[in-house]
Amino acid sequence: MKNTNDLVEKIIQRLKEQKQTVSFAESCTGGRIVAAFTAVSGASSILNGSCVTYSNEIKHRWLGVENKILNEFGAVSSECVSQMLDGIQKFAESDYAIAVSGIAGPTGGTEFKPVGTVYIGIKTPFIQEVFHCHFSGSREDIQAQATLFSIEKLGKILNI
């Protein structure tokens, strides 16, 4: 966890220098990404807010994910995560956003979306990208891998 703290510290410092902010919309990670940031002193200077949007109804009401998207593609989809990104960035008025939705297991998987399927989106002032990931292990392992992946991708985008 020390390496994650170091990376988060560097991300906070970089965003602080750039006078920019970040926000998170988390589903299967259940707030672990924002917890990694708030564990580091100085996070309040770059973190406006975060949402744990576990249910489809809350994804729709809080983040504006269209019911059509949820019905057609499901919450675990790039389409849903794209709208989660837009919603949290607008809601928190942030420069950067991360959104995560997936199946941490051990139940909930299907043939087409097995346990460990996670979509992770990152939105910056310049790009928006959604990654289709397949993680393995226990529920906790999958949540930890999704959290780490998200933080590392943001670090890469910020050239850290």
Secondary structure, DSSP 8 states (H G I E B T S, - for coil): -HHHHHHHHHHHHHHHHTT--EEEEESTTTTHHHHHHHTSTTGGGTEEEEEE--SHHHHHHHH---HHHHHHT-SSSHHHHHHHHHHHHHHHT-SEEEEEEE--SSS---SSS-TTEEEEEEE-SS-EEEEEEE--SSHHHHHHHHHHHHHHHHHHHTT-
